[in-house]
């Protein structure tokens, strides 16, 4: 289902966004726009600046320069909590859960504190937060495991738990950082279908992934980063055609497999 409205104003605009660590330009003047309903895929070698870019946009790390606008609002200097309340949620490469709490408790905390600021937070979960958490758990397929301790979950369920927590904040946009890293083919397919259902709900998605089958199948547009800069931007079926991307990231073997994939030939041909 195509839910992208190409004529709509961008939901996110980044203008020359940078993040420097001393002389290291981890993110180097990145400019991009994301359309409402889009799935923007970001690839690139380790150390390319992908996760640092996520950290800057979601308020975890302050930018060294540039400007970020979300839904027409300048969020460049906003903190992570303010950005989450504005409608941007985030998952991480590694587990980001309270391991001693249950699955349900983790998602309820996300719903309680991630949807809007609370002047007097307290420790009592509201009925609305519990309802949002229950809905997010069912959406992610974790309803039957709600009572389990988060620290006891396998890798797939830990990733689903982060997605459920993000969904419980009722976001307009979600940043997914390597959502299928370490998963097998069946598990990748499960997460792929989950992302499609997120997009069908009107949520705009930006994702980082090294599993190219996942990245290129889901994305409406792909960026490849290298040394903090964008070296490719275009449709998924053009990634393997770009000589710079092949040389710096894919390699000839992966490029050939991707070309066969988009041509409809067997991957092992």
DAMODA-V352648 format. One line per field, one symbol per residue. ss: DSSP state (A for helix, B for strand, O for the rest). psi: psi as a letter, one per 40 degrees, with the letter a starting at -180 (. if undefined). burial: I if it has 16 or more other ideal C-beta (glycine too) atoms within 10 Angstrom, else O. A space follows every 50 residues. Layout:
ss=???
psi=???
burial=???
//
This chain:
ss=OOOOOOOOOOOBBBBBBBBBBOOBBBBBBBBBBBOOOOBBBBBOOOOOOA AAAAAAAOOOOOOOBBBBBBOOBBOOOOOAAAAAAAOBBBOOOOOOOOOO OBAAAAAAAAAAAAOOOOOOOOOOOOAAAAAAAAAAAAAOOOAAAOOOBA AAOOAAAAAAAAAAAAAAOOOOBBBBBOOOOOOOAAAAAAAAAAAAAAAA OOOBBBBBOOOAAAAAAAOOBBBBBBOOBBBBBBOAAAAAAOAAAAAAAA AAAAAAAAAAAAAOOOOOO
psi=hhehgeeiiidhhhhfhihigbehgdhgfhhiihiheihhhhiiiheeed dddddddeedhiieiaihhhfehhedeiiddddddeehiiiidihgihde iiddddddddddeediihdgdaehhidddddddddddddefedeedeihd eeiidddddddddddddeefidhhhhhgeeheiidddddddddddddddd eehhhhihiehdddddddhdihihihfeiheihaideedeehdddddedd idddddddddddeeihde.
burial=OOOIOOOOOIIIIIOOIIIOOOOOIIIIIIOIOIIIIIIIIIIIOOOIII IIIIIIIIIOIOIIOIOIIIIOOOIIOIOOOOIIIIIIIIIIIOOOIOOO OIIIIIIIIIIIIIIOOOOOOOOOOOOOIOOIIIIIIOIIIIOOIIOOOI OOIOOIIIIIIIIIIIIIIIIIIIIIIIIIIOIOOOIIOIIIOIIOOIIO OOIIIIIIIOIIIIIIIIIIIIIIIIOIOIIIOOOIOOIIOIOOIIOIII OOOOIOIIOOIOOOOOOOO
//
